[in-house]
């Protein structure tokens, strides 16, 4: 879930902007000639229809890495290997990660645990982690609600030689955390911004809805989104924080319409923010007029995409965050952290800390392809 390391290299920028059509702002050169087609004449609906998706993620490379780890584990005793995947909140977004843990357990004959706090509460997450550590869990992958709150837990884990890796949101400040498995969040934000550029060729005001203004994945996504919009007439007029509360997110989306009657778009960063934006758009009678780019694919977001209320979903791959966590943590327990990281190293991003689960973009044009991918993982698709 978007509970969210800046990678601003030219290659990233080029990749993120490759999906954007050219011609933005061409009215100054064609004001006296209406016979040519310009970006200014393009309606949001027409732009939405031309927006193409991509659901390759990083699945092929991760499958290759999995097979290498599995070969190294062949014939090893895994009976004492019991890692845990602990996420930040109970949400539909994490169902795929849970399925990934279950599938990896079956393949390896293990009993890795999947735990989720009932709400985005730091003390509840810490209680889960410390309890599992006291029960001798062999390793952890964690989506931290607030990275700084994990200091004592990570130190205790280190003292017991229990590895901890980050999923969903990086834990860069902890040197003992060797790996972030998840979305390259700045790139995800840029992909969202590139989509919004295509959806709003004439520019306009957009509002950002997010569950935290401090979580690293959230700040990276928002920065990537804003950077992708540089040089356009699209302006982020307000960023609304809902503190992980979907009801507050809906209130914020409605408030955005009141604050800016000329609002042209929403970027929803946390998984429930997309549905909240969509509901507000529907209530305002602005379907197809106010564009919505939403992170993640909650069932409600999928329904709104089908209905034309949401135009694009920028997707993480939570399934791989659960599935590959089990393989990596098993390898760290049996092979050791150093040997496991040597296996992973060729697959890391340029920062040498990130194992990307990939970034996808789903629109109406490739929704069926995305649903087929879900089915291949044993996940229901609506």
C-alpha positions as CSV (number, residue, x, y, z in Angstrom):
1,X,0.0,0.0,0.0
2,X,1.2,3.3,-0.6
3,X,2.6,4.0,2.8
4,X,5.0,5.4,1.5
5,X,15.2,7.3,-2.3
6,X,15.1,9.8,-4.7
7,X,16.5,8.6,-8.1
8,X,16.5,11.6,-10.2
9,X,19.0,10.4,-12.9
10,X,18.4,11.3,-16.5
11,X,17.6,7.7,-17.4
12,X,14.8,7.7,-14.9
13,X,13.4,10.9,-16.1
14,X,13.5,9.7,-19.7
15,X,11.8,6.5,-18.8
16,X,9.1,8.2,-16.9
17,X,8.3,10.7,-19.7
18,X,8.4,8.3,-22.6
19,X,4.7,7.6,-22.4
20,X,3.8,11.3,-22.7
21,X,2.6,12.6,-26.1
22,X,4.2,15.7,-27.5
23,X,2.5,18.9,-28.6
24,X,1.6,20.2,-25.1
25,X,1.1,24.0,-25.2
26,X,1.1,24.3,-29.0
27,X,-1.7,26.8,-29.0
28,X,0.8,29.7,-29.4
29,X,2.0,28.4,-32.7
30,X,-1.5,27.5,-34.2
31,X,-3.8,30.3,-32.9
32,X,-4.6,31.4,-36.4
33,X,-4.9,27.9,-38.0
34,X,-7.6,25.6,-36.7
35,X,-7.2,23.1,-39.5
36,X,-4.3,21.3,-37.7
37,X,-4.7,19.1,-34.7
38,X,-3.0,20.4,-31.6
39,X,-2.7,19.3,-28.0
40,X,-5.0,22.2,-27.0
41,X,-7.9,20.9,-29.0
42,X,-7.7,17.5,-27.3
43,X,-10.3,16.9,-24.7
44,X,-9.6,15.1,-21.4
45,X,-11.8,12.2,-22.6
46,X,-9.9,11.9,-25.8
47,X,-6.6,12.0,-24.0
48,X,-7.8,9.3,-21.6
49,X,-8.8,7.0,-24.5
50,X,-5.2,7.3,-25.9
51,X,-3.4,6.6,-22.6
52,X,-1.7,3.2,-22.8
53,X,-0.8,0.9,-19.9
54,X,2.0,-1.5,-19.0
55,X,1.9,-4.4,-16.6
56,X,5.3,-6.1,-17.1
57,X,6.5,-4.9,-13.7
58,X,9.8,-6.7,-12.8
59,X,8.3,-10.2,-12.7
60,X,10.7,-11.8,-15.2
61,X,13.8,-10.8,-13.3
62,X,12.3,-11.7,-9.9
63,X,11.4,-15.2,-11.2
64,X,15.0,-15.6,-12.4
65,X,16.3,-14.6,-8.9
66,X,13.7,-16.8,-7.2
67,X,15.0,-19.8,-9.2
68,X,18.6,-19.1,-8.2
69,X,17.6,-18.9,-4.5
70,X,15.6,-22.0,-4.8
71,X,18.5,-23.9,-6.3
72,X,20.7,-22.8,-3.4
73,X,18.1,-24.0,-0.9
74,X,17.6,-27.4,-2.6
75,X,18.2,-30.1,0.0
76,X,18.6,-27.7,2.9
77,X,16.6,-28.1,6.2
78,X,14.0,-25.4,6.3
79,X,12.1,-26.7,9.3
80,X,13.5,-24.0,11.6
81,X,12.9,-21.2,9.1
82,X,9.9,-19.1,10.1
83,X,10.2,-15.5,8.9
84,X,7.4,-13.0,9.1
85,X,6.0,-10.4,6.8
86,X,4.5,-7.5,8.7
87,X,2.7,-4.8,6.8
88,X,1.3,-1.4,7.9
89,X,-2.4,-1.9,8.0
90,X,-5.3,-4.2,7.1
91,X,-6.2,-3.3,3.5
92,X,-7.3,-4.9,0.3
93,X,-4.0,-3.8,-1.2
94,X,-2.1,-6.3,1.0
95,X,-4.3,-9.3,0.0
96,X,-1.9,-9.9,-2.9
97,X,1.1,-9.9,-0.6
98,X,-0.6,-12.4,1.7
99,X,-1.3,-14.7,-1.3
100,X,2.4,-14.3,-2.2
101,X,3.4,-15.5,1.2
102,X,1.1,-18.5,1.0
103,X,2.3,-19.5,-2.4
104,X,6.0,-19.3,-1.3
105,X,5.2,-21.3,1.8
106,X,3.7,-24.1,-0.4
107,X,6.7,-24.1,-2.8
108,X,9.3,-24.2,0.0
109,X,7.4,-26.2,2.6
110,X,7.6,-23.4,5.1
111,X,5.3,-21.6,7.5
112,X,6.2,-17.9,7.1
113,X,3.7,-15.7,8.9
114,X,1.8,-12.7,7.5
115,X,0.7,-10.1,10.0
116,X,-1.2,-6.9,9.6
117,X,-2.3,-4.3,12.3
118,X,-6.0,-3.6,12.2
119,X,-5.3,0.1,11.7
120,X,-2.3,2.3,10.9
121,X,-1.1,2.4,14.5
122,X,2.6,2.5,15.3
123,X,2.2,0.9,18.7
124,X,0.2,-1.9,17.3
125,X,2.7,-2.6,14.6
126,X,5.6,-2.5,17.2
127,X,3.6,-4.9,19.4
128,X,3.3,-7.4,16.5
129,X,7.0,-7.2,15.6
130,X,8.3,-7.5,19.2
131,X,5.9,-10.5,19.9
132,X,7.2,-12.3,16.8
133,X,10.8,-11.5,17.7
134,X,10.2,-13.0,21.2
135,X,8.8,-16.1,19.5
136,X,12.1,-16.5,17.6
137,X,10.9,-15.6,14.1
138,X,13.9,-16.1,11.8
139,X,13.6,-12.9,9.9
140,X,11.3,-10.0,9.0
141,X,10.2,-8.0,6.1
142,X,8.4,-4.8,7.2
143,X,6.3,-2.0,5.7
144,X,7.0,0.6,8.4
145,X,4.3,3.0,9.4
146,X,7.0,5.3,10.7
147,X,10.6,4.3,10.1
148,X,12.0,6.0,13.2
149,X,9.7,4.1,15.5
150,X,11.4,0.8,14.5
151,X,14.8,1.8,16.0
152,X,14.6,-0.4,19.1
153,X,13.1,-3.3,17.3
154,X,15.8,-3.3,14.6
155,X,18.5,-3.0,17.2
156,X,17.1,-6.0,19.1
157,X,16.8,-8.0,15.9
158,X,20.4,-7.2,15.0
159,X,21.6,-8.3,18.5
160,X,19.9,-11.7,17.8
161,X,21.3,-11.9,14.3
162,X,17.8,-11.8,12.9
163,X,17.7,-10.1,9.5
164,X,15.2,-7.3,8.7
165,X,14.4,-6.1,5.2
166,X,12.1,-3.3,4.1
167,X,9.1,-3.7,1.8
168,X,6.7,-1.0,0.5
169,X,8.6,1.8,2.1
170,X,12.4,2.1,2.5
171,X,14.3,2.0,5.8
172,X,17.4,3.8,4.5
173,X,18.3,5.3,7.8
174,X,19.1,1.8,9.3
175,X,22.5,0.5,8.1
176,X,21.7,-3.0,9.4
177,X,18.8,-3.2,6.9
178,X,20.5,-4.5,3.8
179,X,17.6,-4.4,1.3
180,X,14.5,-2.6,0.2
181,X,12.1,-4.9,-1.8
182,X,9.4,-2.9,-3.4
183,X,8.4,-0.1,-5.6
184,X,10.9,2.5,-6.8
185,X,8.7,5.2,-5.4
186,X,10.1,8.3,-7.1
187,X,9.7,6.4,-10.5
188,X,6.1,5.6,-9.6
189,X,5.4,9.2,-8.8
190,X,6.9,10.2,-12.2
191,X,4.8,7.6,-14.0
192,X,1.7,9.1,-12.3
193,X,2.8,12.6,-13.4
194,X,3.5,11.5,-16.9
195,X,0.0,10.0,-17.1
196,X,-1.5,13.2,-15.8
197,X,0.4,15.2,-18.4
198,X,-1.2,13.2,-21.1
199,X,-4.6,13.4,-19.5
200,X,-4.5,17.2,-19.1
201,X,-2.7,18.5,-22.3
202,X,-4.2,22.0,-21.6
203,X,-3.0,22.1,-18.0
204,X,-5.0,22.8,-14.9
205,X,-5.1,22.5,-11.2
206,X,-4.7,19.1,-9.5
207,X,-5.0,18.0,-5.9
208,X,-2.9,15.3,-4.2
209,X,-4.5,13.0,-1.6
210,X,-2.1,11.1,0.7
211,X,-2.1,9.3,4.0
212,X,1.2,10.7,5.3
213,X,3.4,13.7,4.7
214,X,6.4,12.1,6.3
215,X,6.5,8.4,5.1
216,X,9.4,8.1,2.7
217,X,7.4,6.4,0.0
218,X,4.8,9.1,0.1
219,X,7.2,12.0,-0.1
220,X,9.2,10.3,-2.9
221,X,6.0,9.7,-4.9
222,X,4.8,13.2,-4.5
223,X,8.2,14.6,-5.5
224,X,8.3,12.4,-8.6
225,X,4.8,13.5,-9.5
226,X,5.7,17.1,-9.2
227,X,8.9,16.8,-11.1
228,X,7.2,15.1,-14.0
229,X,4.9,18.1,-14.3
230,X,7.6,20.7,-14.6
231,X,7.4,22.7,-17.7
232,X,3.6,22.2,-18.1
233,X,0.6,24.3,-17.2
234,X,-0.4,21.7,-14.6
235,X,-0.2,23.0,-11.0
236,X,-0.5,21.1,-7.7
237,X,-2.5,23.6,-5.9
238,X,-2.9,21.6,-2.6
239,X,-1.7,18.4,-1.0
240,X,-4.2,16.9,1.5
241,X,-3.1,14.6,4.4
242,X,-5.7,12.1,5.6
243,X,-3.5,10.3,8.2
244,X,-4.5,6.9,6.9
245,X,-8.2,7.6,7.2
246,X,-10.3,6.8,4.1
247,X,-13.3,8.9,5.4
248,X,-11.0,11.9,5.9
249,X,-9.6,11.3,2.4
250,X,-13.2,11.6,1.0
251,X,-13.7,14.8,3.0
252,X,-10.5,16.2,1.7
253,X,-11.4,15.4,-1.9
254,X,-14.8,17.1,-1.5
255,X,-13.0,20.1,0.1
256,X,-10.7,20.3,-2.9
257,X,-13.7,21.0,-5.1
258,X,-14.9,23.7,-2.8
259,X,-11.4,25.3,-2.6
260,X,-10.9,25.2,-6.4
261,X,-14.0,25.1,-8.6
262,X,-11.7,24.8,-11.6
263,X,-10.0,21.6,-10.3
264,X,-9.0,19.4,-13.2
265,X,-7.4,16.3,-11.6
266,X,-6.6,14.2,-8.6
267,X,-3.5,12.1,-7.7
268,X,-4.4,9.6,-5.0
269,X,-1.2,8.3,-3.4
270,X,-2.5,5.8,-0.9
271,X,-4.6,2.8,-2.0
272,X,-7.9,4.2,-0.6
273,X,-7.3,7.8,-1.9
274,X,-8.2,6.8,-5.5
275,X,-11.7,5.6,-4.5
276,X,-12.1,8.7,-2.3
277,X,-11.2,11.0,-5.2
278,X,-13.5,9.0,-7.6
279,X,-16.4,9.3,-5.2
280,X,-16.0,13.0,-4.9
281,X,-15.8,13.4,-8.7
282,X,-19.0,11.4,-9.1
283,X,-20.8,13.5,-6.4
284,X,-19.7,16.7,-8.2
285,X,-21.0,15.4,-11.5
286,X,-17.5,15.7,-13.0
287,X,-17.0,12.2,-14.4
288,X,-14.7,12.4,-17.4
289,X,-14.1,16.1,-16.8
290,X,-11.9,15.8,-13.7
291,X,-9.1,13.2,-14.3
292,X,-8.1,10.8,-11.5
293,X,-4.7,9.0,-11.4
294,X,-4.7,6.6,-8.5
295,X,-1.9,4.5,-7.0
296,X,-2.8,0.9,-6.4
297,X,-5.7,-1.3,-7.5
298,X,-8.3,-1.6,-4.7
299,X,-11.5,-3.3,-5.9
300,X,-13.3,0.1,-5.7
301,X,-10.6,1.7,-7.9
302,X,-11.0,-1.1,-10.5
303,X,-14.8,-0.5,-10.6
304,X,-14.2,3.3,-11.0
305,X,-11.7,2.6,-13.8
306,X,-14.3,0.5,-15.6
307,X,-16.9,3.3,-15.1
308,X,-14.5,5.9,-16.5
309,X,-14.3,7.8,-13.3
310,X,-10.6,6.8,-12.7
311,X,-8.5,7.1,-15.8
312,X,-5.3,5.3,-14.7
313,X,-3.9,3.2,-11.8
314,X,-0.2,3.4,-11.1
315,X,0.5,0.0,-9.6
316,X,2.9,-1.6,-7.3
317,X,3.4,-5.3,-7.1
318,X,2.5,-6.3,-3.5
319,X,2.3,-9.9,-4.5
320,X,6.1,-10.0,-5.1
321,X,6.7,-8.1,-1.9
322,X,5.2,-11.0,0.0
323,X,6.3,-13.8,-2.2
324,X,10.0,-12.8,-2.7
325,X,10.2,-11.8,1.0
326,X,9.8,-15.4,2.0
327,X,12.4,-16.6,-0.5
328,X,14.9,-13.9,0.5
329,X,14.4,-14.3,4.3
330,X,14.7,-18.1,4.0
331,X,18.0,-17.7,2.1
332,X,19.3,-15.2,4.7
333,X,18.6,-17.7,7.5
334,X,20.0,-20.8,5.7
335,X,22.8,-19.3,3.5
336,X,23.6,-16.2,5.5
337,X,22.9,-12.5,4.7
338,X,26.2,-12.0,2.8
339,X,25.7,-14.9,0.5
340,X,22.1,-14.1,-0.1
341,X,22.9,-10.5,-1.0
342,X,25.6,-11.7,-3.4
343,X,22.8,-13.6,-5.2
344,X,20.6,-10.5,-5.2
345,X,23.3,-8.0,-6.2
346,X,23.0,-8.3,-10.0
347,X,19.2,-7.5,-9.7
348,X,19.5,-4.4,-7.6
349,X,18.8,-0.9,-8.9
350,X,21.5,1.7,-9.3
351,X,21.4,2.6,-5.6
352,X,22.5,-1.0,-4.8
353,X,19.8,-1.2,-2.1
354,X,16.6,-1.6,-4.0
355,X,15.2,-4.8,-5.4
356,X,12.4,-3.4,-7.5
357,X,9.1,-5.2,-7.6
358,X,8.3,-2.9,-10.6
359,X,5.8,-0.2,-11.5
360,X,2.8,-0.8,-13.7
361,X,0.2,1.4,-15.3
362,X,-3.3,0.1,-15.9
363,X,-5.9,1.9,-18.0
364,X,-9.0,0.6,-19.7
365,X,-6.8,-0.4,-22.6
366,X,-4.9,-3.1,-20.7
367,X,-7.3,-3.9,-17.8
368,X,-8.0,-7.4,-19.1
369,X,-4.2,-8.1,-19.4
370,X,-3.8,-7.0,-15.8
371,X,-6.6,-9.2,-14.6
372,X,-5.1,-12.2,-16.4
373,X,-1.9,-11.5,-14.4
374,X,-3.8,-11.5,-11.2
375,X,-5.3,-14.9,-12.0
376,X,-1.9,-16.3,-12.7
377,X,-0.9,-15.6,-9.1
378,X,-4.1,-17.2,-7.7
379,X,-5.7,-13.8,-7.0
380,X,-9.3,-13.0,-7.8
381,X,-9.9,-10.2,-10.3
382,X,-13.1,-8.2,-10.3
